[in-house]
Amino acid sequence: MIPFRKAQSCAVHVSGGEFNCAANLSDGFGMRTAIATAMVKYPIGELIAGQVRAMGVTPHYKMFDHDGVHGPNMAAVYSDRGFGVRGPVVFYNRSNEAAARLKPGDFDWNSIFGAGVRWFHSGGIFAALSETTAELIIEAMRQARNHGAVVSFDLNYREKLWTASGGLSRAQSVLGRIVDNVDVLVGNEEDLQKGLGIRGPQVAAKSKLDPSAFFGMMEDVLAKYQNMKVVATTLREVHSTNRHTWGAVAWVSGQTFVSPTCELEVYDRVGGGDGFASGFFYGLMSGESPEQAVRLGWAHGALLTTFPGDTTMASLDQVRAFAQGGSARIQR
């Protein structure tokens, strides 16, 4: 909670949008998951690889040597959690990142997807890293669809990253080409407007928890991306850094679903969106109703804000109990 410029120590957490979902689905929900990513042969890489193993995620690595001067490096993201009226601060050091060097042809997708993969997921942060990463996502998505897998994407529009790689026009061009291949999209109104150039909602939201503005954009989303089957997002009203009201919504094949809302005492907010996505994906893959899938995502995202770091420490029983109206009473 100490501002980084005053910090004398820090805790190290392994995270990343795609890894967070894979780790959550493996460790929290008991599913078989894997990641395809870059890995650098140096101690930081060893630390990360160890956490990937610990969370039960199968790795497919493109390996890079580290020369000690020019890298490449594993990305570092620094943050403090904030407190009360002081908001959390996140800043990046992705200079000469190994993942930005990934390109089409680096992975044997036929072998990976031929092993029975049911779902492929990626996100907008990885897409923004370089000229080649978005092309790799598109290559993987097309191979996934050829093998009958569901394809999902988290828009995760980050203005700082896109400013460094071509700005808004390039972001919309690149993300639009990616979303042409997507079945399940995660993103809020701002993501849809800035990342995809979807016009703003016709209906003004009464509050941050009002889903009318989000649902009001679905007609325009479907008109532009007719392959789209599901669009979902979290809803969050921030009262202070440590007190939020939390909800989630989904549009599924023309039907709308809204979670309950709850008051959160937030320990660490970063990762809550990936927590929602992984719980929601679990529900859809497990044959739950769309309504229950939204509840599971909402419940898992809420629980994830009570842990340090971006990956889950919750069990499936805890998620299901909260989704059904559980409380914070002691469990004996």
Order of alpha helices (4+ residues) and beta strands (2+ residues): alpha-beta-alpha-beta-beta-beta-alpha-beta-alpha-alpha-beta-alpha-alpha-beta-alpha-alpha-beta-beta-beta-beta-alpha-alpha-alpha
